């Protein structure tokens, strides 16, 4: 009956995100260091939000405004609101939780899940299992624990001879025998809300660090005849916190590996997952092939049957089915249509839209422009602030001159336009349907339909110009090389 009641209790979640994280050796608080394209604390927020708690809250302290912003952004992305409490002085984890007490006023019976903001690899399914264990056991508090080969620095889990959970002893306060224990506190808890805060008010700061420890509630609750549980989790990598740059890098590697494994299981080919970087929010369709050192970031969505070449970087970009991106392409906030071909060495800047079958070749840069179905710009061009119709061909060296030093202007090419190589289109300008622009032209006015536009200067041919110049240079060189005496004799003859 007790566990059935527990299942009906509301779930609240609290994230502890006030500490500085001095081992990062950074002017930025630890929680804000990026991991897989998001602040570390953002991953914890999303994991907690996935359990749909009735209330989601965080305790902030150092760099509170920045941390609050990061948590709100992650919570918004997960469809959850968030409340905040402030810990002005960092006096321990127990003190941090006490600072949140006003947020739960009038809540009555509830389960509070507490997470440290520096455990970015935690999975929602692990939190669900801990919560289920806590409720099934009818515990007043449940602590998630794990075993590690090198437990130094972590709080040790103390059990009695029967294996029952008794306490957590911080590393600095542990006896030599306790330091040899390999089961540690991972800093994740489920607790009965009322029992937790009642016990917290009984904790003190009589320890090596002079802090109010959250785990000190365990023996207090046990003395009250309540139940405390240690939920032992077998994946230490998932539940350990990030404390320094090396651990941040390892956590990032794990995050990328997880996403790669998920995608490969869904039918995506990743040639070398160990050096491919796909963020958690990215989606990829089946039968797509992703080559080494590609980076897919943010809200990027890649369709089915695509090819993403080596060293490509896609940020917040949509790639249609069957599109091919050759090596060393960069695209951000762009749309690449089905069957399009991009690269190698192409740059698609924000606002680029490539319709079906468009070709963008090497050393072509596109910005805030749309290219219609089947249009091509295969070499060495800049297309900015342009609207380009269907079936256009843009020759090598074409530039849309979109900026006059004050404002940006638009170039419009209607369907089936041909632009010859080394053309400058000085915006605002329009080239009508089917028109041709000859190579080497500078277009400043509208070109009518099916017309040919040329702005080349008339060719001048000066015969024997090169031969005369060569002879002049030879004569000048001979004069410079003449002996001084001979030069003096010539001067005296001129005088006489």
Order of alpha helices (4+ residues) and beta strands (2+ residues): alpha-beta-beta-beta-alpha-beta-alpha-beta-alpha-beta-alpha-beta-beta-beta-alpha-beta-alpha-alpha-beta-alpha-alpha-beta-beta-beta-beta-beta-beta-beta-beta-beta-beta-beta-beta-beta-beta-beta-beta-beta-beta-beta-beta-beta-beta-beta-beta-beta-beta-beta-beta-beta-beta-alpha-alpha
